[in-house]
Each structure stands twice: as structure tokens, then as C-alpha cells.
Amino acid sequence: MTSITADTPTRIIRWHYLWYAALALVVMIFAIVSGNRWFLNFVHVLCGVMWTGIDLFMGFIVGPILRRVPLAARREVIIRLVPKTLFLMPTLSIITGTTGWFLAKQLGFLDLGWPEYGWVVAALVLVTLMAVQGTGYLLPTNLWVCFQLQKPNPDHEKVGRIMRNYFWAVASQGAMQVVTLIIMARFVAGI
């Protein structure tokens, strides 16, 4: 019987993925400086849908499944998943928020009076909270757990405690994503 860890990746940080992130940021910059509202909107919506979709899928589908599978299977999934999302999720959040700001500026949403401007403030607050939580807590936690699980004798008790707190952070991130969708639907329908 072969061990499922025989082909476990040894590198968590895949630096060549940084090139994809850099290319995506170049596309974002081009969308902003081009002045093409359709293209800016396309980049914003595409990255926003990817960011939201991945967050919701991970938080409400993958997360609950991982909590119920054996530790060895959970370990293998986390060790393979973290390198794939390490640059992807921060890049998507940066592009979504930045293009959203410039799109709001182009569409005149930053010049609205109160209470309509409240929708803009709500969107900005949520995107800021999600970006800070994602890069300040979720990302470092993912890395720590991944590094811990690659050790010959990981501290499973500590990983379990951290992952319980992590679950609630991911759930709050998912809830904020849903509220953001409601706000974006309000923008599209007209405020």
C-alpha cells in the first residue's frame, strides 16, 4: 500500500505564480488608464465574481467537508490548496476593490448625496474589511497551517484550535461577500 503523502509538494510558495499575479495587475492598470468603461467593468466583474465564488465555495462547501474528513485527507488537500490560492486570492481582492473604486468614480457614485452615498460607503467598508481580514489573518493562518502540516510531527491539537477560529473568519468573509453582492445588485439596479 502506498502512502498518500508520497507525492506531497515540498514547496508551499510557488514563486512562478507571482508572474500570473503581476500579469493580472498589468491588465488592471491597463483597464484603469484606458478609460474604456466596458473593459474596466469587465475586469471588475470578472475578478469580483471569481473572488466571491471562490470564497463562498471554500467557506460553505470545502470548509465543512474538510472538517469531517480524516486528518490525513484534510492535510493533503490543504497542502495542495494553499499554494494555488496564495497569490490568487490577494490579487483578486486587490483588483476587485481597485477597479471598483475607479468604476464608481467614472459612474459618478462618489459624488452622490446621502443616503445614496451610504451604499458606496458600505461597499468600501466591506471590501476593506475583507481585504484586511484576508491578507492579515486568513493568508498567514493558511500558511502557518500548511507549514505545520508538512512537518513530520505536526501539532494537530494546535492546528485544530486554529482551524476552529479560522472557520468563523471564513464564515464571516462569506457573509460579507453575500452582503457585497446585495450592494452590487443595488448599484446595477440603480440607487
KAVEN-V745323 format. One record per residue. N is the residue number from 0. BURIAL is # if it has 24 or more other C-alpha atoms within 12 Angstrom, else .. Layout:
BEGIN
n=N burial=BURIAL
n=N burial=BURIAL
END
This chain:
BEGIN
n=0 burial=.
n=1 burial=.
n=2 burial=.
n=3 burial=.
n=4 burial=.
n=5 burial=.
n=6 burial=.
n=7 burial=.
n=8 burial=#
n=9 burial=.
n=10 burial=.
n=11 burial=#
n=12 burial=#
n=13 burial=.
n=14 burial=.
n=15 burial=.
n=16 burial=.
n=17 burial=.
n=18 burial=.
n=19 burial=.
n=20 burial=#
n=21 burial=.
n=22 burial=.
n=23 burial=#
n=24 burial=#
n=25 burial=.
n=26 burial=#
n=27 burial=#
n=28 burial=#
n=29 burial=.
n=30 burial=#
n=31 burial=#
n=32 burial=.
n=33 burial=.
n=34 burial=.
n=35 burial=.
n=36 burial=.
n=37 burial=.
n=38 burial=.
n=39 burial=#
n=40 burial=#
n=41 burial=.
n=42 burial=#
n=43 burial=#
n=44 burial=#
n=45 burial=.
n=46 burial=#
n=47 burial=#
n=48 burial=#
n=49 burial=#
n=50 burial=#
n=51 burial=#
n=52 burial=.
n=53 burial=#
n=54 burial=#
n=55 burial=#
n=56 burial=.
n=57 burial=#
n=58 burial=#
n=59 burial=#
n=60 burial=.
n=61 burial=.
n=62 burial=#
n=63 burial=.
n=64 burial=.
n=65 burial=#
n=66 burial=#
n=67 burial=.
n=68 burial=.
n=69 burial=.
n=70 burial=.
n=71 burial=.
n=72 burial=.
n=73 burial=#
n=74 burial=#
n=75 burial=#
n=76 burial=#
n=77 burial=#
n=78 burial=#
n=79 burial=#
n=80 burial=#
n=81 burial=#
n=82 burial=#
n=83 burial=#
n=84 burial=#
n=85 burial=#
n=86 burial=#
n=87 burial=#
n=88 burial=#
n=89 burial=#
n=90 burial=#
n=91 burial=#
n=92 burial=#
n=93 burial=#
n=94 burial=#
n=95 burial=#
n=96 burial=#
n=97 burial=#
n=98 burial=#
n=99 burial=#
n=100 burial=#
n=101 burial=#
n=102 burial=#
n=103 burial=#
n=104 burial=.
n=105 burial=.
n=106 burial=.
n=107 burial=.
n=108 burial=#
n=109 burial=.
n=110 burial=.
n=111 burial=.
n=112 burial=.
n=113 burial=.
n=114 burial=.
n=115 burial=.
n=116 burial=.
n=117 burial=.
n=118 burial=#
n=119 burial=#
n=120 burial=.
n=121 burial=.
n=122 burial=#
n=123 burial=#
n=124 burial=.
n=125 burial=#
n=126 burial=#
n=127 burial=#
n=128 burial=#
n=129 burial=#
n=130 burial=#
n=131 burial=.
n=132 burial=#
n=133 burial=#
n=134 burial=#
n=135 burial=.
n=136 burial=#
n=137 burial=#
n=138 burial=#
n=139 burial=.
n=140 burial=#
n=141 burial=#
n=142 burial=#
n=143 burial=#
n=144 burial=#
n=145 burial=#
n=146 burial=#
n=147 burial=#
n=148 burial=#
n=149 burial=#
n=150 burial=.
n=151 burial=.
n=152 burial=.
n=153 burial=.
n=154 burial=.
n=155 burial=.
n=156 burial=.
n=157 burial=.
n=158 burial=#
n=159 burial=.
n=160 burial=.
n=161 burial=#
n=162 burial=#
n=163 burial=.
n=164 burial=.
n=165 burial=#
n=166 burial=#
n=167 burial=.
n=168 burial=#
n=169 burial=#
n=170 burial=#
n=171 burial=#
n=172 burial=#
n=173 burial=#
n=174 burial=.
n=175 burial=#
n=176 burial=#
n=177 burial=#
n=178 burial=.
n=179 burial=#
n=180 burial=#
n=181 burial=.
n=182 burial=#
n=183 burial=#
n=184 burial=.
n=185 burial=.
n=186 burial=#
n=187 burial=.
n=188 burial=.
n=189 burial=.
n=190 burial=.
END
